[in-house]
Amino acid sequence: MSRALLCTWALGLLALLTACAGTPPPDWQMNAHASLQRAIDAQLAGNARVAEAEMRVVRTEIARTGRPDLLARAELTRCAAEAAALNFGPCAAFEPLRADAAAPEVAYAAYLAGATDAAQRALLPAAQQALAGASTVDAARLNAVPDPLARLLGAAVALREQRLAPEAIHTAIDTASAQGWRRPLLAWLQLAQQRAQQGGDAASAARLQRRIALVLADPAAR
């Protein structure tokens, strides 16, 4: 999912109900949606301070509804952006909300953790379903996913599960580069450089180091 689609997934059910009712969305929903988009933007740019500030707004706005299931989706959205940047730590903010989360949210949390079963994969968003069940995720399969963040997240989860074909690392790099997503780009470049060094490809490792240096020259990526 793109950051916009990811945020829509996070608040999607209530947005759908509002649209069907023919009424404008309530203030809390507009505020939460906008702040969640800005949080994901900042996170992908490597600006953790801004991302956390925007997430505080998201949590405050959703708290007005008394809906822990919506907050669970918002927290999973942020964890998805972390996973796309190869940060595979636990989605700690989701755990206190797990008891009130619906099956799709629990399935999504399992997907981010690399631990889905067949039943859970069926509950994932379509973009994730396309990659989650594949025994090998190669470049062609990744490129068939039109949304860049879904593509990058799918590559990251496949990497974690040791299902990512080696050449698909460069697909992930190209995806992050085209979007200007500094933080995941740096993570994927460093992974590719490590693989090149392990394979004794000094020329590729040096070329990747030059790209890494260029990304690091931007303070927002540090």
Phi, psi and omega per residue, in radians:
M1 nan 2.497 2.995
S2 -1.215 2.944 3.133
R3 -1.053 -0.610 3.108
A4 -1.156 -0.805 3.125
L5 -1.181 -0.605 3.109
L6 -1.091 -0.746 3.129
C7 -1.210 -0.643 3.077
T8 -1.100 -0.699 3.061
W9 -1.037 -0.680 -3.078
A10 -1.111 -0.633 -3.104
L11 -2.064 0.349 -2.926
G12 -1.114 -0.715 -3.048
L13 -1.081 -0.845 -3.116
L14 -1.195 -0.613 3.090
A15 -1.063 -0.720 3.131
L16 -1.121 -0.763 3.140
L17 -1.105 -0.685 3.133
T18 -1.126 -0.770 -3.133
A19 -1.100 -0.724 -3.135
C20 -1.147 -0.549 3.138
A21 -1.356 -0.208 3.128
G22 1.260 0.409 -3.125
T23 -2.010 2.661 3.105
P24 -1.143 2.625 -3.131
P25 -1.150 2.571 3.116
P26 -1.178 2.784 -3.081
D27 -1.008 -0.735 -3.074
W28 -1.043 -0.666 -3.088
Q29 -1.211 -0.765 3.109
M30 -1.090 -0.743 -3.131
N31 -1.147 -0.766 -3.131
A32 -1.145 -0.748 -3.117
H33 -1.103 -0.809 -3.119
A34 -1.132 -0.736 -3.129
S35 -1.201 -0.605 3.117
L36 -1.168 -0.707 3.070
Q37 -1.066 -0.776 3.139
R38 -1.154 -0.617 3.115
A39 -1.117 -0.756 3.136
I40 -1.180 -0.723 3.079
D41 -0.975 -0.856 -3.105
A42 -1.137 -0.667 -3.136
Q43 -1.134 -0.773 3.129
L44 -1.180 -0.469 3.084
A45 -1.427 -0.194 -3.141
G46 1.564 0.296 -3.128
N47 -1.773 1.472 -3.041
A48 -1.139 -0.596 -3.104
R49 -1.112 -0.821 3.133
V50 -1.160 -0.723 3.141
A51 -1.030 -0.761 -3.131
E52 -1.206 -0.664 3.113
A53 -1.087 -0.739 3.135
E54 -1.204 -0.633 3.107
M55 -1.154 -0.542 3.064
R56 -1.103 -0.661 3.079
V57 -1.140 -0.768 3.115
V58 -0.992 -0.828 -3.107
R59 -1.124 -0.695 3.135
T60 -1.124 -0.771 -3.102
E61 -1.186 -0.759 -3.136
I62 -1.201 -0.564 3.115
A63 -1.044 -0.450 3.117
R64 -1.118 -0.382 -3.108
T65 -1.571 -0.321 -3.038
G66 1.157 0.489 -3.072
R67 -1.950 1.585 3.107
P68 -1.097 -0.433 3.122
D69 -1.160 -0.656 3.085
L70 -1.194 -0.689 3.101
L71 -1.135 -0.634 3.097
A72 -1.038 -0.744 3.112
R73 -1.116 -0.732 -3.137
A74 -1.095 -0.749 -3.137
E75 -1.171 -0.655 3.089
L76 -1.148 -0.579 3.095
T77 -1.064 -0.773 3.120
R78 -1.170 -0.688 3.116
C79 -1.132 -0.554 3.090
A80 -1.119 -0.718 3.091
A81 -1.127 -0.612 3.074
E82 -1.139 -0.776 -3.131
A83 -1.109 -0.634 3.119
A84 -1.072 -0.459 3.090
A85 -1.651 0.323 3.076
L86 1.137 0.455 2.998
N87 -1.704 1.767 -3.003
F88 -1.740 0.465 3.073
G89 -1.173 2.851 -3.139
P90 -1.117 2.607 3.086
C91 -1.442 1.362 -2.983
A92 -1.071 -0.623 -3.095
A93 -1.194 -0.371 3.121
F94 -1.366 -0.553 -2.977
E95 -1.014 -0.757 3.106
P96 -1.131 -0.257 -3.100
L97 -1.776 -0.083 -3.033
R98 -1.000 -0.711 -3.065
A99 -1.072 -0.473 -3.113
D100 -1.850 0.097 3.138
A101 -1.450 2.568 3.091
A102 -1.394 2.957 -3.090
A103 -0.987 -0.716 3.114
P104 -1.070 -0.636 3.118
E105 -1.214 -0.715 3.097
V106 -1.098 -0.704 3.107
A107 -1.120 -0.702 -3.139
Y108 -1.163 -0.677 3.083
A109 -1.096 -0.707 3.098
A110 -1.136 -0.652 3.107
Y111 -1.084 -0.794 3.131
L112 -1.122 -0.527 3.128
A113 -1.471 -0.072 -3.117
G114 1.255 0.646 -3.031
A115 -2.459 0.688 3.125
T116 -1.477 2.661 2.945
D117 -1.867 3.129 -3.060
A118 -1.061 -0.714 -3.128
A119 -1.128 -0.706 3.131
Q120 -1.218 -0.651 3.127
R121 -1.049 -0.564 3.126
A122 -1.187 -0.300 -3.128
L123 -1.662 -0.088 -3.112
L124 -1.312 2.760 2.975
P125 -0.986 2.689 -3.010
A126 -0.966 -0.710 -3.102
A127 -1.098 -0.650 3.124
Q128 -1.302 -0.614 3.115
Q129 -1.058 -0.624 -3.071
A130 -1.113 -0.449 -3.088
L131 -1.899 -0.468 -2.994
A132 -1.145 -0.561 -3.068
G133 -1.637 -0.025 -3.091
A134 -1.339 2.367 3.121
S135 -1.200 -0.582 3.066
T136 -2.363 2.298 3.088
V137 -1.828 1.831 -3.137
D138 -1.787 -3.107 -3.076
A139 -1.090 -0.719 -3.127
A140 -1.100 -0.720 3.137
R141 -1.168 -0.683 3.100
L142 -1.133 -0.795 -3.095
N143 -1.157 -0.301 3.083
A144 -1.315 -0.207 3.091
V145 -1.568 1.962 -3.007
P146 -1.232 -0.514 -3.066
D147 -1.469 2.214 -3.021
P148 -1.136 -0.678 -3.118
L149 -1.268 -0.633 3.050
A150 -1.093 -0.687 3.123
R151 -1.110 -0.803 -3.113
L152 -1.180 -0.732 3.103
L153 -1.118 -0.731 3.108
G154 -1.075 -0.691 3.084
A155 -1.102 -0.734 -3.109
A156 -1.126 -0.785 3.141
V157 -1.147 -0.717 3.102
A158 -1.105 -0.659 3.078
L159 -1.079 -0.786 -3.139
R160 -1.051 -0.635 -3.103
E161 -1.590 0.127 3.137
Q162 1.049 0.677 3.106
R163 -1.992 0.054 -3.060
L164 -1.575 2.162 3.076
A165 -1.160 2.502 -3.064
P166 -0.946 -0.706 -3.096
E167 -1.210 -0.323 -3.127
A168 -1.240 -0.298 3.052
I169 -1.030 -0.678 -3.141
H170 -1.252 -0.483 3.017
T171 -1.138 -0.717 3.097
A172 -1.122 -0.733 3.100
I173 -1.059 -0.818 -3.130
D174 -1.085 -0.651 3.138
T175 -1.136 -0.876 -3.139
A176 -1.124 -0.675 -3.135
S177 -1.122 -0.789 -3.106
A178 -1.088 -0.554 -3.131
Q179 -1.536 -0.183 -3.071
G180 1.241 0.511 -3.131
W181 -1.525 1.609 -2.952
R182 -1.074 -0.778 -3.030
R183 -1.150 -0.922 3.080
P184 -1.138 -0.565 3.113
L185 -1.047 -0.788 3.140
L186 -1.076 -0.745 -3.127
A187 -1.106 -0.767 -3.116
W188 -1.260 -0.627 3.068
L189 -1.097 -0.729 3.140
Q190 -1.152 -0.646 3.074
L191 -1.113 -0.800 -3.139
A192 -1.103 -0.677 3.113
Q193 -1.119 -0.733 3.107
Q194 -1.061 -0.746 3.131
R195 -1.134 -0.698 3.127
A196 -1.119 -0.724 3.116
Q197 -1.126 -0.738 3.128
Q198 -1.123 -0.542 3.126
G199 -1.538 0.051 3.119
G200 1.282 0.353 -3.135
D201 -1.649 1.460 -3.057
A202 -1.142 -0.634 -3.119
A203 -1.125 -0.787 3.111
S204 -1.147 -0.713 3.125
A205 -1.061 -0.708 3.135
A206 -1.188 -0.706 3.120
R207 -1.116 -0.728 3.106
L208 -1.143 -0.629 3.106
Q209 -1.105 -0.639 3.113
R210 -1.152 -0.651 3.085
R211 -1.191 -0.718 3.106
I212 -1.055 -0.757 3.139
A213 -1.078 -0.642 3.126
L214 -1.164 -0.742 3.100
V215 -1.109 -0.762 -3.112
L216 -1.198 -0.325 3.107
A217 -1.198 -0.313 3.093
D218 -1.554 2.077 -3.109
P219 -1.000 -0.479 -3.109
A220 -1.184 -0.327 -3.102
A221 -1.602 -0.089 -3.060
R222 -1.460 nan nan
